[in-house]
């Protein structure tokens, strides 16, 4: 449905918008598109559903953001993705390098993270904020935003390859972290933890006396959410195409068929998310700790010795991350695009394996964070400092691929499983919150892909040197110039 229905819109709008409109209109449409695709992103539903498992007594601000301020949370995340799309558009139009934008974006992200880490209550929302950066880049956002970016880059004639269209996904992963942290700071200045607990008690009491409509208490709720997520985005794209660009839509029957499939697919996915993946992840998260933890009420626990059970739990987390990433459709699309645009230097299989390894190790480290109750900031800061060093050493082309690959890994398969598993694991191990695993799943592939890129560049240089050694003396100077 996305391939036949929505992606043609992104390609046409990205190609025609800079040609037919002024810069302010281009940026305004890009902002609205970024907001729209975020509301249509299925992983956002998984994030909101996770709020039901948070204890208001143990993490009042986290509870407030996910329950009382949930609509504002999605709006802030959407606006952040929209701003990221605007910044990415300006980068394409003016040919800016991605590296400085990464440095400028990471500076406030890390500063706000450290500031919140100093407050005992705000420290509990850091995992949520970083996970929000991961859930925004899934199967709806990535194809539309990537096709928009590459179309604008081609129309502007900027960049020396199609890879110059990359980068929006990177910014769409970083900007929501800033937005959510600022929202959390605003909430902390507005209400106290005691007021949040009182409000939660009143809502719980009111919920027992109010009879909800059928579509909010049955599978009809997921169907309504699926239609509400896709239909406004489609209407917006039609308006831009017809009224702003005045372009005709080729293959209208095929595209309408694709849009219909997208809406049906979103409804079915929401049903599967609610009754399948989330419950599966929650069950896994609550049962895996029995391998090494003593569970009250069970006569024979744990199943294994502590060390063996711990190793098995971490190995399970690694395998879950590795396998779920291999199944992500957005990563396969990125691999095909990367292999084509690098003329086969960076193969699709190499990219997919590097990203999957990074996600596997990231999820295992995130799970260790829950088991040993490690502060997330201790894991985030060293990880991103290493990523910055690798960014400085890597070629611009591969920096685009590495940072964008972090965004496409956390899609509709990985997010519900990992979120539910993290929250279930957190409850079983009595952790305050189970967020933060997705943030580690995002930093892992950045590091592994850039290390793979540096190794690939090294091997290419070795091949060039070997080829030069075989060139006869008189022609050697010319060969070195060509290389």
KASUL-V564669 format. One record per backbone hydrogen bond with DSSP energy under -0.5 kcal/mol. NH is the residue of the N-H (numbers start at 1). CO is the residue of the C=O. E is the energy in kcal/mol with one decimal. If there is no record, write none. Layout:
nh: (NH & NH)
co: (CO & CO)
e: (E & E)
This chain:
nh: (5 & 6 & 7 & 9 & 10 & 11 & 12 & 13 & 14 & 15 & 16 & 17 & 20 & 21 & 26 & 27 & 28 & 29 & 30 & 31 & 32 & 33 & 34 & 35 & 36 & 37 & 38 & 39 & 40 & 41 & 44 & 45 & 45 & 46 & 47 & 48 & 49 & 50 & 51 & 51 & 52 & 53 & 54 & 59 & 63 & 64 & 65 & 66 & 67 & 68 & 69 & 70 & 73 & 74 & 75 & 76 & 77 & 78 & 79 & 80 & 81 & 82 & 83 & 84 & 85 & 86 & 87 & 88 & 89 & 90 & 91 & 92 & 93 & 94 & 95 & 96 & 101 & 102 & 103 & 104 & 105 & 106 & 107 & 108 & 109 & 110 & 111 & 112 & 113 & 114 & 115 & 116 & 117 & 118 & 118 & 119 & 123 & 124 & 125 & 126 & 129 & 130 & 131 & 132 & 133 & 134 & 134 & 135 & 136 & 137 & 138 & 142 & 144 & 145 & 146 & 147 & 148 & 149 & 150 & 151 & 152 & 153 & 154 & 155 & 156 & 157 & 158 & 164 & 165 & 166 & 171 & 172 & 173 & 173 & 174 & 175 & 177 & 178 & 179 & 180 & 181 & 182 & 183 & 184 & 185 & 186 & 187 & 188 & 189 & 190 & 191 & 196 & 197 & 198 & 199 & 200 & 201 & 202 & 203 & 204 & 205 & 206 & 207 & 208 & 209 & 209 & 210 & 212 & 216 & 217 & 217 & 221 & 222 & 223 & 224 & 225 & 226 & 227 & 228 & 229 & 230 & 231 & 232 & 234 & 235 & 236 & 237 & 238 & 239 & 240 & 241 & 242 & 243 & 244 & 244 & 245 & 247 & 250 & 255 & 256 & 257 & 258 & 259 & 260 & 261 & 262 & 263 & 264 & 265 & 266 & 267 & 268 & 269 & 270 & 271 & 272 & 273 & 274 & 275 & 276 & 277 & 278 & 280 & 281 & 282 & 283 & 284 & 285 & 286 & 287 & 288 & 289 & 290 & 291 & 292 & 293 & 295 & 296 & 298 & 299 & 301 & 302 & 303 & 304 & 309 & 310 & 311 & 312 & 313 & 314 & 315 & 316 & 317 & 318 & 319 & 320 & 321 & 322 & 323 & 324 & 325 & 326 & 327 & 328 & 332 & 333 & 334 & 335 & 336 & 337 & 338 & 339 & 340 & 341 & 342 & 343 & 344 & 345 & 347 & 351 & 352 & 353 & 354 & 355 & 356 & 357 & 358 & 359 & 360 & 361 & 362 & 363 & 364 & 365 & 366 & 367 & 368 & 369 & 370 & 371 & 372 & 374 & 378 & 379 & 379 & 380 & 381 & 382 & 383 & 384 & 385 & 386 & 387 & 388 & 389 & 390 & 391 & 392 & 393 & 394 & 399 & 400 & 401 & 402 & 403 & 404 & 405 & 406 & 407 & 407 & 408 & 409 & 410 & 411 & 415 & 417 & 418 & 419 & 420 & 421 & 422 & 423 & 424 & 425 & 426 & 427 & 428 & 429 & 430 & 431 & 436 & 440 & 441 & 442 & 443 & 444 & 445 & 446 & 447 & 448 & 449 & 450 & 451 & 452 & 453 & 454 & 455 & 456 & 457 & 458 & 459 & 460 & 461 & 462 & 463 & 464 & 465 & 466 & 467 & 468 & 469 & 470 & 470 & 471 & 475 & 476 & 476 & 477 & 479 & 480 & 481 & 482 & 483)
co: (1 & 1 & 2 & 6 & 6 & 7 & 8 & 9 & 10 & 11 & 12 & 13 & 16 & 17 & 22 & 23 & 24 & 25 & 26 & 27 & 28 & 29 & 30 & 31 & 32 & 33 & 34 & 35 & 36 & 38 & 41 & 41 & 42 & 42 & 43 & 44 & 45 & 46 & 47 & 48 & 49 & 50 & 51 & 55 & 59 & 60 & 61 & 62 & 63 & 63 & 64 & 67 & 69 & 70 & 71 & 72 & 73 & 74 & 75 & 76 & 77 & 78 & 79 & 80 & 81 & 82 & 83 & 84 & 85 & 86 & 87 & 88 & 89 & 90 & 91 & 91 & 97 & 98 & 99 & 100 & 101 & 102 & 103 & 104 & 105 & 106 & 107 & 108 & 109 & 110 & 111 & 112 & 113 & 114 & 115 & 116 & 119 & 121 & 122 & 123 & 125 & 126 & 127 & 128 & 129 & 130 & 131 & 131 & 132 & 134 & 136 & 138 & 140 & 141 & 142 & 143 & 144 & 145 & 146 & 147 & 148 & 149 & 150 & 151 & 152 & 153 & 153 & 161 & 162 & 163 & 167 & 168 & 169 & 170 & 170 & 171 & 174 & 174 & 175 & 176 & 177 & 178 & 179 & 180 & 181 & 182 & 183 & 184 & 185 & 186 & 187 & 192 & 193 & 194 & 195 & 196 & 197 & 198 & 199 & 200 & 201 & 202 & 203 & 204 & 205 & 206 & 206 & 210 & 213 & 213 & 214 & 218 & 219 & 219 & 220 & 221 & 222 & 223 & 224 & 225 & 226 & 227 & 228 & 230 & 231 & 232 & 233 & 234 & 235 & 236 & 237 & 238 & 239 & 239 & 240 & 240 & 241 & 248 & 251 & 252 & 253 & 254 & 255 & 256 & 257 & 258 & 259 & 260 & 261 & 262 & 263 & 264 & 265 & 266 & 267 & 268 & 269 & 270 & 271 & 272 & 272 & 273 & 276 & 277 & 278 & 279 & 280 & 281 & 282 & 283 & 284 & 285 & 287 & 288 & 289 & 289 & 293 & 294 & 295 & 297 & 299 & 290 & 290 & 291 & 305 & 306 & 307 & 308 & 309 & 310 & 311 & 312 & 313 & 314 & 315 & 316 & 317 & 318 & 319 & 320 & 321 & 322 & 323 & 325 & 328 & 329 & 330 & 331 & 332 & 333 & 334 & 335 & 336 & 337 & 338 & 340 & 339 & 342 & 345 & 347 & 348 & 349 & 350 & 351 & 352 & 353 & 354 & 355 & 356 & 357 & 358 & 359 & 360 & 361 & 362 & 363 & 364 & 365 & 366 & 367 & 368 & 369 & 375 & 375 & 376 & 376 & 377 & 378 & 379 & 380 & 381 & 382 & 383 & 384 & 385 & 386 & 387 & 388 & 389 & 390 & 395 & 396 & 397 & 398 & 399 & 400 & 401 & 402 & 403 & 404 & 404 & 405 & 407 & 409 & 411 & 413 & 414 & 415 & 416 & 417 & 418 & 419 & 420 & 421 & 422 & 423 & 424 & 425 & 427 & 426 & 127 & 436 & 437 & 438 & 439 & 440 & 441 & 442 & 443 & 444 & 445 & 446 & 447 & 448 & 449 & 450 & 451 & 452 & 453 & 454 & 455 & 456 & 457 & 458 & 459 & 460 & 461 & 462 & 463 & 464 & 465 & 466 & 467 & 468 & 472 & 472 & 473 & 473 & 475 & 476 & 477 & 478 & 479)
e: (-2.8 & -0.7 & -2.9 & -0.8 & -1.5 & -2.2 & -2.5 & -2.9 & -2.3 & -1.8 & -2.8 & -2.3 & -2.1 & -1.5 & -2.1 & -2.6 & -2.2 & -2.6 & -2.1 & -2.3 & -2.3 & -2.4 & -2.3 & -2.0 & -2.6 & -2.6 & -1.1 & -1.7 & -1.5 & -1.0 & -1.3 & -0.6 & -0.9 & -0.9 & -1.8 & -2.3 & -2.3 & -1.4 & -0.6 & -1.0 & -1.3 & -1.6 & -1.3 & -2.1 & -2.5 & -2.5 & -2.3 & -1.8 & -1.6 & -0.6 & -3.3 & -0.6 & -2.3 & -2.1 & -2.2 & -2.7 & -2.4 & -2.7 & -2.8 & -2.2 & -2.2 & -2.4 & -2.5 & -2.1 & -2.3 & -2.1 & -2.7 & -2.6 & -2.2 & -2.4 & -2.1 & -2.0 & -2.6 & -2.2 & -1.0 & -1.5 & -0.7 & -2.1 & -2.2 & -2.8 & -2.0 & -2.6 & -1.6 & -0.8 & -1.4 & -2.9 & -2.2 & -2.7 & -1.9 & -2.4 & -2.2 & -2.5 & -1.9 & -0.9 & -0.8 & -1.3 & -2.1 & -1.2 & -1.8 & -0.9 & -2.3 & -2.4 & -2.2 & -2.1 & -1.1 & -0.6 & -0.8 & -2.1 & -0.9 & -0.9 & -0.9 & -2.4 & -1.4 & -3.0 & -2.6 & -2.2 & -2.2 & -2.6 & -2.6 & -2.0 & -2.3 & -2.5 & -2.2 & -2.3 & -2.5 & -0.9 & -1.5 & -1.9 & -1.9 & -1.8 & -2.2 & -2.7 & -0.7 & -1.1 & -1.3 & -2.8 & -0.6 & -1.3 & -2.3 & -2.7 & -2.3 & -2.3 & -2.2 & -2.5 & -2.1 & -2.2 & -2.5 & -2.3 & -1.6 & -1.1 & -2.5 & -1.9 & -2.1 & -2.2 & -2.3 & -2.5 & -2.0 & -2.0 & -2.4 & -2.2 & -2.1 & -2.4 & -2.2 & -0.9 & -0.5 & -1.1 & -1.2 & -0.7 & -1.8 & -0.5 & -1.2 & -2.2 & -0.5 & -1.4 & -2.6 & -2.3 & -2.1 & -2.1 & -2.6 & -1.8 & -1.6 & -2.4 & -0.5 & -2.2 & -2.5 & -2.3 & -2.2 & -2.3 & -2.3 & -2.4 & -2.3 & -2.7 & -2.5 & -1.0 & -0.7 & -2.5 & -2.5 & -0.7 & -2.3 & -2.8 & -2.0 & -2.2 & -2.6 & -2.2 & -2.1 & -2.2 & -2.3 & -2.5 & -3.1 & -2.4 & -2.1 & -2.5 & -2.6 & -2.4 & -1.8 & -2.6 & -3.0 & -2.3 & -2.6 & -1.8 & -1.8 & -2.0 & -2.8 & -2.9 & -2.5 & -2.5 & -2.5 & -2.8 & -1.9 & -1.9 & -2.7 & -0.6 & -1.5 & -2.2 & -1.7 & -2.7 & -0.7 & -0.5 & -1.7 & -0.5 & -0.6 & -0.5 & -2.0 & -1.8 & -3.0 & -2.5 & -2.3 & -2.3 & -2.3 & -2.4 & -2.4 & -2.4 & -2.2 & -2.4 & -2.6 & -2.5 & -2.4 & -2.8 & -2.8 & -2.5 & -1.8 & -1.7 & -1.1 & -1.4 & -1.2 & -1.8 & -2.1 & -2.5 & -2.1 & -2.1 & -2.7 & -2.4 & -2.0 & -2.5 & -1.8 & -1.0 & -2.7 & -1.8 & -0.7 & -2.3 & -2.7 & -2.4 & -2.4 & -2.7 & -2.5 & -2.4 & -2.0 & -2.5 & -2.6 & -2.5 & -2.2 & -2.8 & -2.0 & -2.4 & -2.5 & -2.3 & -2.0 & -1.8 & -1.2 & -2.4 & -2.7 & -1.9 & -1.1 & -0.6 & -1.2 & -2.4 & -2.1 & -0.6 & -1.4 & -2.6 & -2.1 & -2.2 & -1.9 & -2.2 & -2.0 & -2.4 & -2.1 & -2.1 & -1.5 & -1.5 & -2.0 & -2.0 & -1.4 & -2.7 & -2.4 & -1.8 & -2.1 & -0.9 & -0.6 & -0.8 & -1.6 & -0.8 & -0.7 & -1.3 & -2.4 & -1.0 & -2.9 & -3.1 & -2.3 & -2.5 & -2.8 & -2.5 & -2.6 & -2.9 & -2.6 & -2.3 & -2.2 & -2.4 & -0.7 & -3.0 & -0.5 & -1.5 & -1.8 & -0.9 & -1.6 & -1.9 & -0.6 & -0.8 & -1.7 & -2.4 & -2.6 & -1.9 & -2.2 & -2.2 & -2.5 & -2.6 & -2.2 & -2.5 & -2.8 & -2.1 & -2.4 & -2.3 & -2.2 & -2.2 & -2.2 & -2.1 & -2.4 & -2.3 & -2.3 & -2.4 & -2.1 & -0.8 & -0.7 & -1.2 & -0.7 & -0.7 & -1.4 & -0.5 & -2.1 & -2.5 & -1.9 & -2.2 & -2.5)
